[in-house]
Amino acid sequence: MNQHRQHRPSRYRWAIFAVLALAYLFVYFHRLSLSVVADDLVKAFNTSAGTMGLLGSIYFYCYAAMQLPAGLLSDSIGPRKTVTTFLLIASIGSIVFGLAPNIKIAFLGRILVGFGVSMVFIPTMKILSQWFRKQEFASMAGILTAVGGAGVMAGTWLLAKMTVLVGWRISFELIGMFTLVLMVLAWAIVRDKPQDKGWAPITAENGNPAPVVGQTDTRASLLKGLQSVFTEKYFWPVAIWFFFDCGIFFGFGGLWAGPYLMHVYGMTHEQMGAILSMIAWGMIIGSPFLGYLSDKVFKSRKKPFIICSGTLTLVMLLFYLVPAGFSRPVLYLLFFLFSVCSSAIVIMGFTTAKELFPVNIAGTSVGAVNLFPFAGGACFMPLLGKVLDFYPKTAAGNYAVEGYTTLLLVLLIASVGALVCTFMMKETFQN
């Protein structure tokens, strides 16, 4: 009977993970969805491309603004209440967006979506830290990131299919209704920790809970938690690495890689999209693989950091040296490696940020470090654009190859900066 009770939390945690992983899928779905329906929105609202760009970017502003509050709320009122409340907001936002009679209401819907999905990842990481053992955490974070990759696919290929079948409005209304159902499931199934179900901690061995270094019976104050995070010297190599790494990923993979392939290699939209799909596959395959390598093979957080950042530097060096000379199969491989080493690897960043601090401020530490990826994207996207604008356009109206070569040099320098940060990080893996 006791053995049966011990297995119950081990089984139940997978139901929790399934609900939270589905919620995380929609984080990435909404992040990329407007690229599929942009033309439809321009026609529906009779608006400009500049306004559409602002409509798309508002998600990122909302998401970035809520990262510290996400950690603070997860550590104060609890991750279950946080994630369910904001899933409700996201569902309302998606429905409002689908029903929007004008561009102002569309902005309102998009803002609600941005705020709503911003509160999924960090509460999920906090919950996983309570339901999975330390040696399992990176693997679970890797699987979660792979689900995010599935969200990339859903936000592009699947949404395109839905739009053809039922139109963009009904598509977003259906997504909103599904998110509402997901919110109900989260409230019914998700629990902050096994103790909330009357079970022993999942880290218990032989009936005794494993000690958590630095944990106290009372929650650290929110301001004290922030102070602990920002005064920890080993937090900053991780934070600066995030800035460079995600600046490269968002700036190139999320914006300028498409024009680069079309302008330099003369590809069509379809050909370019096929190569960029490797970004999704790199997340889906690379994230759990890196988690497994960290937990089971290297038994290290630092080694995967160094290997991936070194590989990313090599990839950017190849792009810089041969900006227009790769065959199609080589481009597929390079973009896959680019995704694994700049996107899938972020699981190590969040895992390390969590493991640097006691569990009672895990949400705050992950929320604090999650400011830096979006800061990197916000800086690198306009910076790379200014680099391209510095060079005259071609007769066809394309950006010059010289501009892209300089852009790739900037990315190469940033990748070296990220690599240097990995050598300054603290090894946080513990058996």
N, C-alpha and C positions, 0 to 999 in steps of 0.2 A: 504493500500500500504506500509506504514512504517513497519507494522508488518510483511508483506511478505519479505521485505528487511532484517529485523532483523533475520529471519529464514534462509536466504540464506547462511551466513557463517557457521551456525550450521550444515547445511546439507553438504556443500562443504568440510568441514574438514574431513568427513568420507571418501571421495574419496582420499584425501591426505593421510590419515592414511592407507588406503588399499594398496596404491602404496608403501609406506615406509615399511609396515609390510611384504609385499612380498619380498622386498629387504633384510629385516632383516632375513627372512627365509633362504636366500642363505648364510648368514654369518655362520649359524650353519651347513648348508649343506656342505660347503667346509671344515669346521672345522673337520668333522668326515668322510668325503668321502673316504679318502685314506685307511682307515681300511677295506673297502669293496673290493677295487680293488688292494690291495697290492700284492697278488700272481700274478695277471695278469701283474702288472708293473715289478715285478722281472723277469718274463719270457720275457716280451717285450724288456726290456733294458739289460737283462743279467747282473744284478747287485746284490749286496749283501743286506742282511737285515739291516746292519749298514747304508748303503747309503739310503735305504728306510726310516729308522728312521729319518735321517737328512732331507729328502725330506718332511716328514710329519711335522717336527718341525719348518721348515722355515716359515710356515704360522704364527705361534705364535710369532716368533721374529719380523716379519714384522708388525703384528697386534699391538704388544706392543709398538714398536718404533713409531707408528703413533698416539698414543692416545693423547699426548699433542698437536701435530700439528693439530689433528682433532678438538680439542676444539678451538685452536687459529684461524684456518681457518673459523670455524663456526661463531665465534664472529667478524671476520674481513670481509671476502668476502661474508659471508652468507652461511647458511646451504644448500640451494637449489643448488647453484653453486658447493658447495663442494661434495654433495652426487651424483649429476649427472655426474660430471667429473670422479669421482673415480669408479662409476658403469661402465663407459666406459672402464676403465683400467681393472676392474675385468672381464668384458665380453671378452676382448682381451686375458687376461691371461688364461681363461678357454678354449678358442678356440686353443690357442697356445699349451696348455697342451695336448689337444686331438690330435693335429697334430704332436706332438713332435717326431722327428726321432731318438733322442738319449736322454740320461739322462740329459745332460747339458741344452737342450732346455726345457725338462720337469721342471727342476729347475727354468728356466726363467719364464715359465708359472705359476708355483706355487707362485713365488715371486710376480708377477703381481696380481694374485688373492689375496694374502695376503694383499698387499698394497690397493687394490681396495675395498675389503669388510671391511677393517679397518675404512673406512670413512662413514659407514652407521649409526651405533648406535648413536653416539654423535650428529651429525646433526639432526637425527630424534628426539632425546630428546629435542633439542633446538627448533625445529619446534613445537613439541607437547606443549611446554611451552607457545607458542604464540597462539595456536588454541584451547587449552582446559583450563578450569578454574583450579585454584589451587586445589579445592576439587575433581576434576576429574582426576588429573594428575597421582596419584598412580594407579588408576584403569586402565588407558590407558597404563601405563608402564607395568602393570601386563599382560594385553592382549598381548602386544608386546612380552613379554618374553614367553608367551604361544605359540606364533607363532614361536619363536625360538625353542621351544620344538617340534613343527611340523617339523622344519628343521632338528632336530635330527633324526626323523623318516624318512624324505626324504633322508637324507644322508646315511642311512643304508638300511632300507627295500626297499624303492623305487629305489634307485640306484642299489641295487642288482638285482631287477627285470629288470631294463633297461639294465644292463650289460648282462644279459642272452639273452635278446631279440635282442639288436643291437650292443653289445660290449662296452667296456669302452671308446674307442676313440670317437665314435659317441655320446655316452652319454654326455661326457664333451663338445663336440662341440654344441650339442643341448642346454645344460645348458648355454653355452656362448651366443648363439643366443637369448635365452629367456631373459638373463640379458641385452642384447642390447636393446630389445624391452622395457624392464622395465626402462632402462635409458631414452628412448624417452618419455615414459609416465611420468616419474618423472619431466622431464624438462617442459612438456606440462601442467601438473596438479598441481604439488607441488608449493606452495608459502611460503615464509618465515613467513608471518604474514597476517592477514586479510586486513590490510591497503594496501597491495600490489594489492589487488583486488578492492580497493576503498571503503572498508567497515570499519566500526568502529571496534575497538578491541573486541575480543570475550568476554573479561572480562567486557565489558560495561554493566552497569545497569541503566535503565531508561534514556538511551541515553548518559550517562556520563562514560568515561573510569574509571575503578577501578585503584586507584593509585598503583604504584609499588615502594616499598620502596627502596631507594638508586639508582633508575634509573635516568640517566641524558640524556640530548638531544644529547650529544656527546658520542661516544663509548670510553670506557676505553682503554688505550693503552694496548697492549698485555702483556708487561712486568709488568705493574702495575696490570693487572688482575691476573697474576701468583703470584705476591707478595701478593695480597689480599687473595688469596686462601691459600698459604702456611703459612701465618702468622696468620690465623684464628685458634684459639686453638681448636674449636669444629670440625674442619676438620680432625684432627689427630685420634680421636677415630674411626671415620668412616673409614679412610684409613687403620688403623691397623686392624680393624675388617675385612675389605676386604682381607687383606693379609692372615690372619688366616683362614677365612671362605673359600675362594676360593682355598687356598693351600690345605685344606682338600678335597674340591670337585674335583679339577683337579688331585691331587695326588692319591686319593683313587678311586673316581668314574670314573675319566678319564683314569686311568692307571692300578692300582694294584688291583682293586676290581675283575676284571676278573680272573687273576691268583689265587687270594685268594679263590674264589668260586671253581675253578677247582682243586687246590692243597689241600685245607683243606676239602672241601666237596665232592671231587671226581666227580664233574659235567662234563658233556660233553659241547662242545661249544654251542650247541643248548640250553641246560638247563641254562647255564650261561647267554647266550644272552637274554633269556626270563626274567630272574630276573633283568638284567641290563636295560631292556626296561622300568622298573619302573622309571628310572631316567628321561626319556622323559615324561612319564605320570605325574611325580611329577611336572615338569616344566609346562606342559600344563594345569593341573588342579590347581596346587598350586599358580601359579603366579597371575591370575585374582582373585582368592579367597582371597589371602593376600592383594591385592590392594583394594578389596571391604571391607575387615575387617578394613583396615587402614582408608579409606575414610568415610565409612558409620557407622561402628559399634563402633570401639574403638575411632575414630576421633583422631588418634595418629600415629606417625611414630615409636616412641620409644617402645611402648608395643609389636607390632609384632616382633621387633628386639629381645627383651628380651625373648619372648615366644619361638621363633624359635631357638635362640641360646641355650636356656635352653634345649629344646627338642633334639637338635643335640648333646649336651653334654651327655644326657641320652642315646641316641642311641649308641654313641661311647663307653660309659661305658658298655652297654650290650654286644657289640661286644668284648670288652676287657675281660670282666669277663667270657663270654661263647663263645670263638672264633670258636668252632666247634660243637656246640650242638643245633642249631636252626633247626626247621622243615622248609620245603619248604614254606608253607604259611606265617610263621613268617618272613622268609627272604624277601618275597615279600613286606610285610608291612614295615619292617625296611628300605629297600632300597627306598621305596616310601617316607617315612618320611625323610630319609637322603636327598633325592632330594629336597623336599619342603623346608627343613630347612637349606640347604647349597647352593641351586641354585635358587629356586623361590624367596627366601627372598631378593636376590640382588636388586630387584626393590625398596626396602626400602632404600638401600644404595645409589642408584643413585638419588632417589627422595629427600632424605635428603641432598645430596651433592648439588643438584640444589637449594633447598629451603634455604640453609644457606647463599646464596649470591644473589646480585641483578641480574635481568634477563639479563642485558647486559654482564655479564661474566658467564652465565649459561653453555655455551659450554666449557669454560676454566675450570670451577670447575668440571664438569663431566669428562672431559678429564683427568684432574689431578688425580682424584680418581680412574679412570679406569686403571692407571698404576699398582695399587697395587694388583688387582686380578691376573694379569699375573706374577707379581713378586712372589706372593705366589705360583703359579703353578710351576714356574721355580725353586724355592727353594725346594719345598716339593717333587717333582718328583724324583730328584736325591738323596735327603736325605733319602726318604723311600727305595729307591733301595739299598743304602749303608747299611741301617739297615738289609735288607734281606740278603745281601752278607756277613754280619758279621757271620751268622750262616751257618754251613755246610749243603749242599743239601742232600736230601734223596737219597736212592739207585735208585729211579726212576727218579732222576734228578730234582725233585721238590724242591721249597723252603720249609724250615722247618716250622712246626706249631709254634715253639718258635719264629721264625723270624717274622711271621705275628702277634703274640701276642705283641711283642715289637713295631712293626709298629702301631698297634692299640693303644698302650699306648701313642706313640708320637701324634697320631691324637686326643686322648682324652685330652692331655695337651693343644694342640692347640685350641680345642673347648672350654676349660675353658678360655683360653686367649681371644677368641672371645666374650664369654659371659661377661667377665669383661668389655670389651670395650663398650658393649651396655649400661651399667649403667652409663658410663661417657659421653654418647651422649646428645646432646641438642634436646629437643622436638621442631620440626619445623612445625608441623601441625598448620594451621591457618584456622578458619572458614571464 
